[in-house]
Amino acid sequence: MNTFLSDLARFLSLQDANTRTVVLGACALGVACGVVGCLATLRRRALLGDAVAHAALPGVCAAFFIVQSRSFAALMLGALVFGALAAGLVALVRAWTRVREDAAIGIAIGSFFGLGVVWSGLISQRPQGAGAGLDGFIFGKAASMTRADVVAITAVAAACLGVVALLYKEFKALAFDEEFAAAQGWPTVALDLVVMALVCACTVAGLPAVGVVMVVALLVIPPAAARCWTDRLGVVLLLAGGIGLFAAAVGVGLSATLPAPRGALTRGWPTGPLIVLVAAAVFVLGAFFSPRRGVLAQARHRRAVEAPPP
Amino acid sequence: MNVFSLIDWWTLCIAALCAASCGMIGTFLVVRRLSLMGDAISHSVLPGLGAAFILTGTRSPAAMMAGALAAGVLTAALAAGVKRIGRLPYDAALGVVFTSLFAVGVLMVTWVAQSIDLDPGCVLYGLLELVSLDRVEVLGVSVPRALPWQAGLFAGNLLLIVLLFKELRIASFDPHLATALGFHAGAVQALVLTAVAATTVVSFEAVGSILVVALLVAPGATAQLLSDRLGRMVALAAGLGASAATLGYLGAVALNANIAGMIAVAAGAQFLLAAAFAPRYGVAARAFRHAALSLRIAREDVLGVLYRLGERGPTGAHAVLQHAQAVRAAGATWAARLACAQLRRRGLVEQRGDELALTPRGVDAARRIVRAHRLWESYLSQNLPLPLDHLHDPSERFEHFMPEDMREQLAAEIGDQPDPHGREIPPR
């Protein structure tokens, strides 16, 4: 118990340079994913990030294959290119064939990841051995983020937030009334591509930090949680960003301070799942206790309606 | 080295059986737009396995199976609940549920890490390479342990689909009709999801989760591009799954690569091929139909222009049109240029120098077009209060799509009188 308290005090004072780095990176990611995830959910593309995240694996392999080194920037760029390719293929399949978007996303997840598995396996067979464990890149480890990673993540997050702030009016029209946006003369297809590009950027930035599944969670859960409280887009965006930030900070804090499981091989609990579970807890809280749309409020409302007049 | 000497037929057989089972049951996910259920269940199985291990303390197949099944069913139920309570699109609700359950699973595995060997690589990529080393005796024959499981899975899925085909079809396409007929579409749906969960779990150990995701969706979606009938789609999906497994396995052996990954790639490649070249719903077929229609419209426009020109001139004289003018009359596109060439080749139009003129056969064809045009103008002006200058444009579009019997029906209704602009409606 004593160590828990002293760990907590150490974490809260942010005296470790490493803790500061991890907290900053996770928080920047949480905010950006929360905000961008709202736009994706409103465009009914909540799980596009899932396809992008899985397509990152062959992208990483392609980058390694071309530059023959594990340079962080090159791997990220490869992941981004393949992520965009997967998102583009999903959009084309939807536009040109009768196959629905969900099926297209499912096929992209499986096939791109399969390609990545094949490619990373072939790379790691080669005698140099420098390519071994490339897939570790996309499974993420928040605790091992370096200063350079955090600078990159923060830059991507700031850029995404800037784009959303600049194009807020257009995105709002696109989300709720696409015909109106088109009638205004706005390029709806290009705006849609911008949303997809934002999803790609956030997903790829989050991969090395929290991994494939958890970055999808960061894109989906905070918007869902924010949606419980309000119907106004601006407020949803701010709330989702805030919930993402809160989940990231608390998740990293729990990971740094909770006592490790008995006999565990690693020190402490993994960060990504803790962040996701904090976000999920916020969602459950909102789903039950939100004053207007929560389950309890709805039940009370129903009782009031059904009650016989006095 | 001869590739065939490297083939392990047991492995190929297991992979094909598994792919066929996934393809069959996955078709029902694809038509119900629940494709991502496969992705979700294959992730949320992790806490099911973890919970089963923590509760029973063993890794017995029965316990693992029960835990994973429970997790699969829980995923579907929770997703429906989150969708309703959070008023979210279904995919977002599914995303909330499966990522949270996966996070719980990872924490469980961390908690019991010292006593359980759940290798993430094994879960994701499967162990198809080693599947035929682990043997059991069945009826005195030594077969891989996974074979009876996969055969049972295939038989079970087949039995479910054959016995309940009518109910499955109605529940997939018209849930309200199902209710009207007195059975519960939700129950049928739950049965399908349970079968998907069982398929996922049984296939998990042999082929890995990522391949299950690909095989549940890709063959079904490919079959959807090739057929409109559910029965044929299910059979096609089973066949496509098996062919992806075979192609992927051969490719993996040839390249010495991961088998499960290669099969997933093959399934995706089959889908892309079908999306591009499927006879009715492929991109190429649609583009071809579109081009053929553009050409026919351009041809008919050129014929119509030549016919009207002939009407204006002295009777019996040949109307001629500069080639460039004809191309412009039909929209000045590549289709218009090609259409002029086609008219010449089909003997409907003859070219002298730079001038085009209708042949006798061309006059017949052109008369039908102009007749359709003017009949429609007359019909519109008799039945709708439209000003005269609003009649041409709709008729210019509709003249290309008026079937013979409709033309004669209109002619009978309108009787023997000129069109609203005072021009004669050409005879048949």
Interface residues (C-beta under 8 A of the other chain):
Chain A: T41 R44 A46 L47 D50 V93 W96 T97 R98 V99 R100 D102 A103 A104 I105 G106 I107 A108 I109 G110 S111 F112 F113 G114 L115 G116 V117 V118 G121 L122 Q125 F139 V213 M214 V216 A217 L219 V220 I221 P223 A224 R227 C228 P261 G263 A264 L265 T266 W269 P270 G272 P273 L274 V276 L277 A280 F283 A287 R293 V295
Chain B: V30 R33 L34 S35 L36 G38 D39 H43 V82 I85 G86 R87 L88 P89 D91 A92 A93 L94 G95 V96 T99 S100 F102 A103 V104 V106 L107 T110 W111 A113 Q114 P120 L124 Y125 I210 L211 V213 A214 L215 L216 V217 A218 G220 A221 Q224 L225 A252 L255 N256 A257 N258 A260 G261 M262 I263 A264 V265 A267 G268 A269 F271 A275 Y281 G282 V283 R286
